[in-house]
Amino acid sequence: MRLTLFFLIISINFLFSQKDSSRIECKYLTSFLIDTTDSYTRKQEITSLLIGDHVSLFRSDAKARYDSLTNANVSMAVPKNGTYTIDFSNIPKAYFIQEIYYKNHNPIVYDKILNIVFAFEPENKIEWKLVNDTKTISTFTCKKAVGKYGKKQITAWYTDEIPFQEGPYNFKGLPGLIVEAYDENDFFHFTLKSLKNIKKPIEPITFSMKTDYPKFVKKRLDFQKDPIGAFFASTGRTVSKEQQERIIKMHRSKNNHLD
């Protein structure tokens, strides 16, 4: 990774000056629990941080593929007896759903409840405290910082060898790129795996319902209390008792939220 770092920093002032496109893509291995009471629910996904001029986007690669393939399948769906049948069998499942879009230092979080995408400004922001501690991660000399994000205590390791005040999720503002970050219980863990110069579009989600964070949290809690009612209200479909039990168990176990 260090071999390409010199060319990465040198070329950054010359490449990809178009607005709302990336200069650099950072890949993080993101590890997280679905259910904080069950260690067997731990998932891992590759997530991407796209960094451009005054704009950035953090999202799961699996979710990006899911969205792309879903849109393609919808566009190719053939009506039968007045209804559309969409094949989801070839679409990989994504578990890390939230996307964080920054423009001119203004963050927007996109999250999903059933088939509705909500957009809101996060209420939580870290006030970092720099700690006199270092360690080597990959080939980078990293420095330690800690801070509270909501109710979570976050530890971050950043390197000033990569002079961007960026990092995974909504973790920004340190004197260098965050290489690793995690909470005190290791319910979420982000580790930088690669970075490269690349030009990719950075765009917010077009179709979303604007709300604020307290209203979104209430909707999420209401859904977890009565997922069957929310499912019926959204789809108009009734399900068997066995399916109801499975839906209730699945959604009530999703209790690990980073926001």
C-alpha positions in Angstrom: 0.0 0.0 0.0 2.9 2.4 0.9 4.4 2.0 -2.6 1.4 3.7 -4.2 1.0 6.3 -1.5 3.5 8.7 -3.0 1.8 8.7 -6.4 -1.6 9.0 -4.7 -0.7 12.2 -2.9 1.3 13.7 -5.8 -1.4 13.1 -8.4 -4.3 14.2 -6.3 -3.9 17.9 -7.3 -4.1 17.0 -11.0 -6.7 14.3 -11.4 -10.5 14.2 -11.4 -11.4 17.8 -10.8 -15.0 17.4 -11.9 -17.4 18.4 -9.2 -19.3 15.6 -7.4 -17.0 12.8 -8.5 -14.4 11.0 -6.4 -10.7 11.5 -6.4 -10.0 8.6 -4.1 -11.8 5.4 -3.1 -11.0 3.8 0.3 -12.2 0.3 0.9 -12.9 -0.8 4.5 -13.7 -4.2 5.9 -16.8 -3.5 8.1 -17.6 -6.0 10.7 -20.8 -5.7 12.8 -23.4 -7.5 14.8 -27.1 -7.7 13.7 -28.1 -8.7 17.2 -26.0 -7.5 20.1 -27.1 -10.5 22.2 -26.0 -13.1 19.7 -22.3 -13.2 18.5 -23.3 -15.6 15.7 -25.1 -12.7 13.9 -21.8 -11.0 13.1 -21.5 -10.0 9.4 -18.7 -8.6 7.3 -19.0 -6.4 4.3 -16.7 -4.4 2.2 -17.7 -0.7 2.3 -16.4 2.1 0.2 -15.6 5.7 1.1 -15.5 7.9 -2.0 -13.7 11.2 -1.5 -14.1 14.2 -3.8 -13.9 17.9 -3.7 -16.1 19.0 -0.7 -18.2 15.8 -1.1 -18.0 12.2 0.0 -20.1 9.0 0.2 -19.8 6.0 2.4 -21.8 2.9 1.6 -21.7 -0.9 1.4 -20.5 -2.5 -1.8 -23.1 -5.2 -1.4 -25.9 -2.6 -1.1 -24.6 -0.8 -4.2 -24.8 -4.0 -6.1 -28.2 -4.8 -4.6 -29.6 -1.4 -5.7 -28.1 -1.7 -9.2 -29.4 -5.2 -9.8 -32.8 -4.4 -8.3 -33.1 -1.4 -10.6 -32.1 -3.5 -13.6 -34.6 -6.2 -12.7 -37.3 -3.7 -12.3 -36.6 -2.1 -15.7 -36.7 -5.5 -17.4 -39.7 -6.9 -15.6 -42.4 -8.2 -17.9 -46.1 -7.6 -16.9 -48.2 -10.8 -16.5 -51.9 -10.6 -15.9 -51.5 -6.9 -15.0 -48.8 -7.5 -12.4 -45.0 -7.4 -12.5 -42.9 -10.3 -11.3 -39.4 -9.4 -10.2 -36.7 -12.1 -9.7 -34.7 -11.3 -6.6 -33.0 -14.7 -6.4 -29.8 -13.5 -8.2 -29.5 -10.4 -6.1 -26.9 -10.6 -3.2 -28.2 -9.6 0.2 -26.8 -6.5 1.9 -26.9 -6.0 5.7 -25.1 -2.7 6.1 -27.9 -0.5 4.8 -27.1 3.1 5.8 -25.4 5.5 3.4 -23.7 8.7 4.6 -23.5 11.5 2.0 -21.4 14.6 2.8 -21.5 17.8 0.8 -19.9 21.1 1.9 -19.5 19.5 5.4 -23.3 18.9 5.6 -24.0 15.2 6.3 -27.2 13.3 5.2 -27.8 9.7 6.4 -30.0 7.5 4.3 -31.6 4.5 5.9 -34.4 2.1 5.0 -37.4 0.7 6.8 -39.1 -2.0 4.7 -39.1 -0.5 1.2 -39.0 3.2 2.2 -35.7 5.2 2.1 -35.5 8.0 4.7 -33.1 10.9 4.6 -32.1 12.8 7.7 -29.3 14.9 9.2 -27.5 13.0 12.0 -27.8 14.4 15.5 -24.6 12.8 16.7 -21.1 14.3 16.1 -17.9 13.3 17.6 -15.7 15.7 19.6 -12.4 14.0 19.2 -9.7 13.8 22.0 -6.2 13.1 20.7 -4.4 10.5 22.7 -0.6 10.1 23.0 -0.4 6.6 21.6 0.7 5.1 18.3 0.6 1.8 16.5 1.4 0.4 13.1 -1.5 -0.8 11.0 -0.5 -2.3 7.7 2.4 -0.1 6.8 1.0 3.1 8.3 2.1 4.7 11.5 -1.2 5.6 13.2 -2.2 7.8 16.1 -5.1 7.3 18.5 -8.2 9.4 19.1 -11.3 8.8 21.2 -14.7 10.3 21.3 -18.4 9.8 22.1 -20.8 9.2 19.3 -24.3 9.1 20.8 -24.0 6.5 23.5 -21.0 4.8 22.0 -17.4 5.3 22.9 -15.4 5.3 19.6 -11.7 4.6 19.3 -10.1 5.7 16.0 -6.6 5.2 14.6 -5.6 7.7 12.0 -2.5 8.4 9.9 -1.3 11.9 8.9 0.6 10.2 6.1 -2.7 10.5 4.2 -3.8 14.1 4.8 -7.6 13.8 4.5 -9.9 14.5 7.5 -12.0 11.6 6.4 -13.0 8.2 7.6 -15.7 5.5 7.6 -19.3 6.1 8.4 -19.8 9.6 10.0 -16.3 9.6 11.6 -14.5 12.7 10.3 -12.4 15.6 11.4 -9.1 14.0 12.5 -5.7 15.3 11.1 -5.5 12.3 8.7 -7.4 9.5 7.2 -9.0 7.0 9.7 -7.4 3.6 9.2 -9.3 1.8 11.9 -12.3 2.6 14.1 -14.5 0.7 16.6 -16.8 1.1 19.5 -16.1 -0.1 23.1 -18.0 -3.3 22.6 -16.7 -4.0 19.1 -20.3 -4.1 17.8 -19.0 -2.2 14.8 -15.4 -2.4 13.5 -14.0 -0.6 10.4 -10.5 -1.5 9.0 -9.0 0.2 5.9 -8.0 -2.4 3.3 -7.1 -0.4 0.2 -7.1 3.0 -1.4 -6.7 4.2 -4.9 -7.2 7.1 -7.3 -10.4 6.6 -9.1 -13.1 8.8 -10.7 -16.6 7.7 -9.7 -19.8 9.7 -9.5 -20.8 10.8 -6.0 -24.6 11.3 -5.8 -27.2 11.3 -3.1 -30.1 8.9 -3.2 -32.7 10.5 -5.5 -35.9 8.9 -4.2 -36.1 9.3 -0.4 -38.4 10.7 2.2 -37.0 13.6 4.1 -37.4 13.5 7.9 -35.5 14.3 11.0 -33.6 11.9 13.3 -36.1 11.7 16.2 -39.0 11.0 13.8 -36.9 8.3 12.0 -36.0 6.6 15.3 -39.7 6.6 16.3 -40.6 5.0 13.0 -37.9 2.4 13.4 -39.1 1.6 17.0 -42.8 1.4 15.8 -41.8 -1.0 13.1 -39.8 -3.2 15.5 -42.8 -3.3 17.9 -45.3 -4.3 15.1 -43.4 -5.5 12.0 -46.5 -7.4 10.8 -48.7 -4.3 10.8 -46.0 -2.3 9.1 -45.6 -5.0 6.5 -49.3 -5.1 5.7 -49.5 -1.3 5.6 -46.6 -1.2 3.1 -47.5 -4.2 0.9 -51.2 -4.9 1.5 -50.3 -8.6 1.8 -51.2 -10.9 4.6 -48.9 -13.7 5.7 -49.3 -17.1 7.4 -48.7 -17.5 11.1 -45.4 -19.2 10.5 -44.3 -16.3 8.3 -45.4 -13.8 10.9 -43.3 -15.5 13.6 -40.3 -15.4 11.2 -40.8 -11.8 10.3 -41.2 -10.7 14.0 -38.1 -12.7 15.1 -36.0 -11.3 12.2 -36.8 -7.7 12.7 -36.9 -7.5 16.5 -33.4 -9.0 16.6 -32.0 -6.1 14.6 -31.1 -4.1 17.6 -27.6 -2.8 16.7 -27.7 0.7 15.4 -24.7 2.9 15.0 -26.6 6.2 14.5 
